[in-house]
Amino acid sequence: MTKRPPRRVRAARAALAALLTAAAMAGAALATPAPAGAAIHALPSGPAAPGGGHERTRAAMDAAVKAGVPGVIALARGPHGTWHGTAGVADLHTKRPRLPGEHFRAGSIVKPFVSTVLLQLEAEHRLTLDDTVEKWLPGLVRGHGNDGRRITLRQLLNHTSGLHDYTGDPEVLRNLTTTAFLQHRYDSWTPEQIVRTATAHAPDFPPGTRYSYSPTGYVLAALVMEKATGRSYEEEVERRIIAPLGLRSTRLPRHERTLPAPAGRSYSWFSDDPDRRMHDVTDLDPSLIRGTGDLITTPADLDRFLTALLRGRLLPPAQQRELKTTVPDGEEPGVAYGLGLFHFTLCGTELWGHTGFFTGTQSVAYVTADTRRSLVYNFNTDTLGDTSAAGDVIKAEFCPAAK
């Protein structure tokens, strides 16, 4: 039997479900399809837009702060330029407001970076996505019904491998969601330890038979990247994506425990704390989420990356088609997943991107299919009483106001 997903995963799904339900209810009455147009090949570089046109987004951010988020930063890009918005505080102690260019942990938004590199390696004929995990990592995925000989690289990337989500392992889950985090936040993990933790559990289903989001696949994908190139995962993402796109505020931290300046603090409360106090959880060893949630970045860098990716700047046409070949999410109607990207339509607007949730942080980054509009935002907490707050911000930006 599949175990109940971790609390933070459930919160993320609840926010997305609320977002999609509202979109479906808006339906035909409010839908305003994004205009079709020729592809734009230059990255956006216009002046920042004034607040006009984003008042509802700003109001949704303010509402998130009232719901318990310490602070929010956002970037919205459209025909009239780029708008930067902030709400709340970066630091509950000093009350310093958040800054538009702050660094934050973007969690699972690292996944399209990983998938892009593997697709580039396929284009270079250094691997194929139909290769098995066993071919690249012999003997690593074995035991308790797990078999790397039956799992392909494509299945790692589109979450159809059936591998158990290691963050749902009881010990890992306890150390992420209870006050045990405060004693274990600096624990160092190797990717092999993470894989062994996952494969100590039986697979959730036979490979390729359905979709279920599992970070374990991306830990393995980063290891395959290293075997195929002879360089570390961090070096390969840096030289293939971060440096060519000029993502000067983006990094993969290895074992760095702190965030580079400028940065705010990150906060969480824990399930075994009866007072539900907000704990500062900013500093941690990111090795537990290497390849699946370790990205540090800014809103502007995430917009630049996703826009370049969706405009075909990083992949040849054949691999671009693979990137956007999706499987349906069996739990969220209308949501599909490609190779490192979620896809859905909100109020008539087709969106591609990813969300990122980890201890102390929630991030959302989406670009329209025509790449003319985008939205990136970050909450500096992972815990909310009202989990719809994250979805309300994206609805405010992309859905027309009710009349």
GINORPE-V269251 format. One record per residue. N is the residue number from 0. PSI is psi in whole degrees, -180 to 180 (none if undefined). D_LAST is the distance of its C-alpha to the last C-alpha in whole Angstrom. Layout:
N:PSI:D_LAST
N:PSI:D_LAST
This chain:
0:136:46
1:131:43
2:157:43
3:136:40
4:158:38
5:155:38
6:-43:36
7:-35:35
8:-41:34
9:-39:32
10:-42:30
11:-46:29
12:-38:28
13:-41:26
14:-44:24
15:-39:24
16:-42:23
17:-40:20
18:-48:19
19:-36:20
20:-44:19
21:-38:15
22:-42:15
23:-38:17
24:-35:14
25:-46:11
26:-140:14
27:-28:14
28:-36:10
29:-6:9
30:133:13
31:91:14
32:143:17
33:139:19
34:139:22
35:150:25
36:170:28
37:150:31
38:143:32
39:129:33
40:-15:36
41:140:36
42:150:35
43:138:32
44:20:34
45:172:32
46:158:31
47:138:29
48:150:25
49:-180:24
50:-17:21
51:132:19
52:-10:16
53:20:17
54:-38:16
55:-35:14
56:-45:17
57:-41:19
58:-38:17
59:-36:18
60:-44:21
61:-39:22
62:-36:20
63:-39:23
64:-41:26
65:-28:25
66:-6:25
67:-2:29
68:126:29
69:-48:31
70:156:30
71:139:27
72:147:28
73:153:26
74:130:26
75:128:23
76:139:24
77:-166:23
78:-25:23
79:13:24
80:-162:26
81:129:26
82:134:25
83:129:27
84:150:25
85:155:27
86:149:26
87:-157:29
88:154:33
89:-22:35
90:117:38
91:-22:38
92:-50:41
93:-16:41
94:19:37
95:133:37
96:157:34
97:153:33
98:142:33
99:-32:31
100:20:35
101:145:36
102:149:38
103:161:36
104:120:37
105:3:35
106:-133:36
107:-3:36
108:-7:34
109:-20:38
110:-44:38
111:-25:37
112:-46:40
113:-47:42
114:-36:41
115:-43:41
116:-43:45
117:-37:46
118:-37:45
119:-41:47
120:-35:50
121:-43:49
122:-28:49
123:5:52
124:31:54
125:-15:55
126:170:53
127:153:51
128:-11:48
129:-1:50
130:149:53
131:158:53
132:-37:53
133:-37:56
134:-38:57
135:-30:56
136:67:57
137:130:60
138:-7:60
139:-42:57
140:89:55
141:158:57
142:148:58
143:33:56
144:-5:55
145:140:53
146:104:55
147:-14:54
148:-16:56
149:0:53
150:130:50
151:164:49
152:-36:48
153:-40:45
154:-29:44
155:-43:44
156:-30:41
157:14:39
158:38:40
159:17:42
160:-26:45
161:-4:45
162:140:46
163:141:46
164:112:43
165:-24:46
166:-10:43
167:-3:43
168:135:47
169:-43:48
170:-45:50
171:-45:47
172:-43:44
173:-40:46
174:-11:47
175:-29:43
176:-1:42
177:178:44
178:-8:46
179:-23:49
180:-38:47
181:-25:48
182:-21:52
183:7:51
184:-23:48
185:14:51
186:140:52
187:133:53
188:147:53
189:155:54
190:-37:52
191:-38:55
192:-41:54
193:-45:51
194:-42:51
195:-36:54
196:-42:52
197:-44:49
198:-2:52
199:-12:54
200:148:51
201:151:51
202:154:49
203:-25:45
204:164:46
205:143:48
206:135:47
207:1:45
208:-21:44
209:-180:40
210:137:38
211:122:38
212:122:37
213:108:40
214:-21:41
215:-37:45
216:-34:45
217:-26:44
218:-44:47
219:-40:49
220:-39:47
221:-37:48
222:-40:52
223:-42:52
224:-44:51
225:-41:54
226:-38:56
227:-25:55
228:-22:55
229:9:58
230:162:56
231:155:53
232:-43:50
233:-45:49
234:-40:51
235:-43:50
236:-39:46
237:-48:47
238:-23:49
239:-27:47
240:-57:43
241:-51:43
242:-49:46
243:-34:45
244:-3:41
245:39:42
246:75:40
247:-17:42
248:17:41
249:138:41
250:159:44
251:118:45
252:-3:47
253:-112:50
254:14:51
255:131:49
256:-21:48
257:166:46
258:143:43
259:151:44
260:149:43
261:143:41
262:150:39
263:-167:38
264:160:39
265:145:37
266:149:37
267:152:37
268:160:38
269:149:41
270:-24:41
271:11:44
272:105:44
273:-24:43
274:-8:42
275:46:39
276:148:40
277:117:38
278:142:41
279:116:42
280:24:42
281:-49:42
282:132:45
283:163:46
284:118:48
285:7:46
286:-24:49
287:-23:47
288:26:44
289:124:46
290:-14:44
291:-10:41
292:17:40
293:4:42
294:134:40
295:131:40
296:-168:37
297:165:35
298:-42:31
299:-41:32
300:-40:35
301:-40:33
302:-44:31
303:-44:34
304:-52:35
305:-37:32
306:-45:32
307:-42:35
308:-47:36
309:-17:33
310:2:34
311:19:38
312:-18:40
313:-15:41
314:147:42
315:163:44
316:-43:42
317:-44:43
318:-29:43
319:-39:39
320:-39:39
321:-42:40
322:-40:38
323:12:35
324:118:36
325:160:34
326:146:35
327:145:32
328:117:32
329:-14:33
330:-26:31
331:102:28
332:136:26
333:-9:25
334:138:27
335:163:30
336:129:33
337:-133:35
338:82:38
339:11:36
340:135:33
341:153:30
342:130:28
343:169:24
344:128:21
345:116:18
346:42:14
347:0:17
348:123:19
349:127:22
350:143:24
351:139:27
352:-152:29
353:160:30
354:160:30
355:120:32
356:129:33
357:174:37
358:116:38
359:4:37
360:144:34
361:129:31
362:150:30
363:135:27
364:114:28
365:145:26
366:141:26
367:157:24
368:-32:26
369:0:27
370:13:27
371:-19:25
372:153:23
373:162:24
374:129:23
375:133:26
376:160:26
377:134:29
378:137:29
379:40:33
380:156:33
381:-2:33
382:129:32
383:147:29
384:-36:29
385:100:25
386:-5:25
387:-9:22
388:-41:22
389:-44:23
390:-32:20
391:-32:17
392:-45:19
393:-35:19
394:-41:15
395:-35:14
396:-39:16
397:-14:15
398:138:12
399:154:9
400:142:6
401:144:4
402:none:0
